[in-house]
Amino acid sequence: MKIKLQQVIDAIEEADDNWTGFYDSQTGETVWLGDTLLTGESYEELEELIETSDNRFYRFPTKFDIHEYSIMEDFVDDLPVGAIRNELMNAIRGRGAFRRFKDGIYYHGIEQQWYDYQADVYKRIAIRWCRDEGLEYEE
């Protein structure tokens, strides 16, 4: 069974501190382990199933695997030299960097450029994850 690349990308986009996403290679579904479950099974049942099922569940990249801040930094580094790049370089330093960055891209009208860049990076992460896990994927 091939996994749809968009399924991996969706899991990457939804990654946060409260949920861990897994690809169930038997059903082709995404299952989430967190404070509450999106499946009919209890947390303990699902956790045990994931731990005891060899080569069935594959943990999707977590928020910590994705490094959103590094993606933001790389985006700014790729901007043409000039005032916008300089302003965003300063904006992403220190506490509140994500908020200032979002404000800056909206102010300068480059939010679509950012979203396109981020989507491309997520796609590359998804492809690399599939290859690392030995999973075939389809676009």
Rosetta blueprint (number, residue, H / E / L):
1 M L
2 K L
3 I E
4 K E
5 L H
6 Q H
7 Q H
8 V H
9 I H
10 D H
11 A H
12 I H
13 E H
14 E H
15 A L
16 D L
17 D L
18 N L
19 W E
20 T E
21 G E
22 F E
23 Y E
24 D E
25 S L
26 Q L
27 T L
28 G L
29 E E
30 T E
31 V E
32 W E
33 L E
34 G E
35 D L
36 T L
37 L L
38 L L
39 T L
40 G L
41 E L
42 S L
43 Y H
44 E H
45 E H
46 L H
47 E H
48 E H
49 L H
50 I H
51 E H
52 T H
53 S L
54 D L
55 N L
56 R L
57 F E
58 Y E
59 R E
60 F L
61 P L
62 T L
63 K H
64 F H
65 D H
66 I H
67 H L
68 E H
69 Y H
70 S H
71 I H
72 M H
73 E H
74 D H
75 F H
76 V H
77 D H
78 D H
79 L L
80 P L
81 V L
82 G L
83 A H
84 I H
85 R H
86 N H
87 E H
88 L H
89 M H
90 N H
91 A H
92 I L
93 R L
94 G L
95 R L
96 G L
97 A H
98 F H
99 R H
100 R H
101 F H
102 K H
103 D H
104 G H
105 I H
106 Y H
107 Y H
108 H L
109 G L
110 I L
111 E H
112 Q H
113 Q H
114 W H
115 Y H
116 D H
117 Y H
118 Q H
119 A H
120 D H
121 V H
122 Y H
123 K H
124 R H
125 I H
126 A H
127 I H
128 R H
129 W H
130 C H
131 R H
132 D H
133 E H
134 G L
135 L L
136 E L
137 Y E
138 E E
139 E L
